[in-house]
Amino acid sequence: MSELRIFGVTGIGEIHPRDDLAGIIATAVADHHGGLLDGDVVVVTQKIVSKAEGQLVAVDPDDPLSHKALVEAETVRVLRRRGDLIISETKHGFVCANAGIDLSNVELGFAALLPEDSDRSARRIRDAIRARAGVEVAVIVSDTFGRPWRKGLTDVAIGCAGIGAIVDYRGTTDTQGRELQVTEVAIVDELAGAADLVLGKSTGLPVAIVRGVDPAWLRTGNVHDEIVRDPSEDLFR
Amino acid sequence: MSELRIFGVTGIGEIHPRDDLAGIIATAVADHHGGLLDGDVVVVTQKIVSKAEGQLVAVDPDDPLSHKALVEAETVRVLRRRGDLIISETKHGFVCANAGIDLSNVELGFAALLPEDSDRSARRIRDAIRARAGVEVAVIVSDTFGRPWRKGLTDVAIGCAGIGAIVDYRGTTDTQGRELQVTEVAIVDELAGAADLVLGKSTGLPVAIVRGVDPAWLRTGNVHDEIVRDPSEDLFR
């Protein structure tokens, strides 16, 4: 019987620019949860990746326009605008509210931008965890996005390493022996959402471990090439 | 430490119209997994709910047009059309490919429509599990949808009972004591996606159990009122 276990990692304090995020995560899991295992999926929320990478920009907390100018600067294409809300495409190709910039859980007077390249961030964390703890884990960098047609937000992957972003069931057959029509599942997005269930938005826990995923999923992969849809192939841009 | 366990339920055979789905699920979990517990979230994939409810329509397997006519009949609004693919709004308010109709894992010569009212389906399964097994579970009916901007499919909730579809963090504060901007999380969609990680598309397992969710989430809830966005409030319709 395949079974997943998902738990939030306790003992990770406030993160600052140039902090050794991989070391901090590996130590916290060792101290509080018995240590990382080969094949674990480490889901790291975007905010602490941005902080560790110094992706912080000063904003005037009393001037809403300074935050707004930042959103415009990070936007390559505005899809919709209503009141204060801008749905935009970022330079990374993500479509989200306010170019992925928000102010919560960041020191007053600062805003956190998305990492420059979240797939690279995930690779670096994965490599550093291997170096420090001697384990082969997968890493997902997650962020919280809205979506059209459905209310509420869900966490999705903005970067990954050591795991395929998509599992392709093409060529496999259903229980009736017919070739499957539904073929490409975005497992990194389902994993990011699953991790959010134990992190929540107000616990302050920024990292979750998903243990027990199918070993066949653990391969080279990245969000940019596998998940981000090119505007030319997109029916809604 | 809060921890989730997620496992697929073995021992559920082919489902037919008028089958006692709740009894079949409760028995399979009792026989193979030690039984259902109060607070378990039972995620049931749409296909077997539609089959048990007799939402099957004959199609000519040699005539692709008979399937297509069905899609048109179940559609209240076409959002996009490209080649064979129609992205449409169903009478339930869901926006998805081909009005949620697909042919995989259905007997040759038949197509499965979405349940008439998936929230009602979830309530009936929940009530019947309480009656048969004496446990208070939450039930989510899940289906596999695509999305704009991101490639790959994920499982989302099309119905729920005994759990809020959305958790609202409005009024709670972040680690800096500031009121949270991200406030409404679609936990039933994150749970549906998490369940898909142990079901996959070709295992044939149609039900998963998520154990260990926050008891505060277990309240009256439904997808139609909480998740389905009214077209008038939607920036992308």
Interface residues (C-beta under 8 A of the other chain):
Chain A: M1 S2 E3 L4 R5 I6 F7 G8 T10 E14 H32 H33 L79 R80 R82 I87 F94 V95 D102 L103 S104 N105 V106 E107 L108 T144 R147 P148 W149 R150 K151 G152 L153 T154 D155 V156 A165 I166 V167 Y169 T172 T173 D174 T175 Q176 R178 L180 Q181 V182 T183 E184 V185 A186 I187 D189 E190 L191 G193 A194 D196 L197 V198 G200 K201 S202 G204 V213 D214 E226 I227 V228 R229 D234 L235 F236 R237
Chain B: M1 S2 E3 L4 R5 I6 F7 G8 T10 E14 H32 H33 L79 R80 R82 I87 F94 V95 D102 L103 S104 N105 V106 E107 L108 T144 R147 P148 W149 R150 K151 G152 L153 T154 D155 V156 A165 I166 V167 Y169 T172 T173 D174 T175 Q176 R178 L180 Q181 V182 T183 E184 V185 A186 I187 D189 E190 L191 G193 A194 D196 L197 V198 G200 K201 S202 G204 V213 D214 E226 I227 V228 R229 D234 L235 F236 R237
